[in-house]
Amino acid sequence: MAAWIGPPAGGRVVPVHRRSGTRRPRRPGSGQAGPMSTVEARACDFGRRQHGLATREQLGRVRISPATVHRRLVCRRWSEPLPGVIDLGTHPPSWHRRLQALLLAAGPSAWASHRTAAYLHGFLDVARPSRLDVVVPRGRHPRVGRLRLHTTVALGEDETEVVAGFACTAGARTLVDLAAFEDDAVLERLTLDLGRRDPGQFAQLPAVLGRRRGAAGRRRLWRVLARVPTDVARLESPLEVLGVARLVNAGLQTPQLQYQVLDSGGERLRRVDAAWPARRVAVEFDGAAYHDPSAQRHEDDRVRRAMRDLGWEVVVLRAHDLSGPEFDRAVRRIRSAGV
């Protein structure tokens, strides 16, 4: 706590701490005592929400003049990483900060898209991309600095949303955009994953595809969608998503998911991950966390023996089996059973 004491020689009042008698420390670089300047405070209202960034237009709305911005740029307190975007120097560099800068520079009608949007949505096995994808209305902002943006004729209201604070294409539109760049195997995995995580967006896929009549990859995504199980929302884990995608991509008939197997007395015996009931073929995807404990392994073995006694062909796949010869052998076993 500070108190004002009588002025020293020279007549200037000096704040001192009541206990120590020392001067109140000045804020480094501020040139004045006390909290940050009102300019910094007003700018940081945007910075807190936008990873330490603000546009010139936003700063003008809080009465920070172009001359004030220029002075701070000249003395390097602030910087301008992209045209019209001011770095307030309050946040360290990051991927999210780069994306925020690009969205701000591209304007209010810009959305993260393609693999950038897929990463924000958490699509299965989509790594954080080094190249940022942003889509804008055609005829506006085709470039930001040296960066070229995607353009679109239109984005419906149901094709955009806010994800982790970023304007972003919705899951269905993201998948439609990716169809131009990804192969069938990737599209099947992403489509199944969307159905598992977000059944509402999965249900939107046909409508979004219908609007995008000239979109590259549209026909391929229709073919993939036709092979996806209608009960895709019943997939319960990323391993099941990967496994079913691999089975469908291998050319097998679309299985039923989470199929309930009954014993000879009509009682529930097992709910299997994927099945072709007419051929009495079942596939189980064993994840380590659930199936590795010894008690669960014994129970799995007991139930699977009972299923085989009833005439079922039971194929068990683990994550490492989904690539290489073990998966090929599994596909041959399923085909030999008439699938």
Secondary structure, 3 states (H helix, E strand, C coil): CEEECCCCCCCCCCEEECCCCCECCCCCCCCCCCCCCHHHHHHHHHHHHCCCEEEHHHHHHCCCCHHHHHHHHHCCCCEEEECCEEECCCCCCCHHHHHHHHHHHHCCCCEECHHHHHHHHCCCCCCCCCCCCEEEECCCCCEECCEECEEECCCCHHHEEEECCEEEECHHHHHHHHCCCCCHHHHHHHHHHHHHHCHHHHHHHHHHHHHCCCCCCHHHHHHHHHHCCCCHHHCCCHHHHHHHHHHHHCCCCCCEEEEEEECCCCCEEEEEEEEEHHHCEEEEEECHHHHCCHHHHHHHHHHHHHHHHCCCEEEEEEHHHHCCHHHHHHHHHHHHCCC
